[in-house]
Amino acid sequence: VAEELMEETFFKLATKRPRFFGRSSFKTWLFAIARNVAVDYIRHSSKTSHISIEEYRNLPVEELNIEKAYLILI
């Protein structure tokens, strides 16, 4: 995940380079981009649940039925 976030940071750096006007140091600007990428990742990952297949198999039957019903509605 860290490598992917780093890649996205440097991709954004390359695409946003024309917007750097020198009002702050380059390191500060790069850190701001990296921080925003990380915050976006945290926001996105908090909306999705990470559950392994083994954990899914061990769920009580009621929870399995609720999840199946929800998936059918989508």
Secondary structure, 3 states (H helix, E strand, C coil): CHHHHHHHHHHHHHHHHHHCCCCCCHHHHHHHHHHHHHHHHHHHHHHCCCCCHHHHHCCCHHHHHHHHHHHHHC
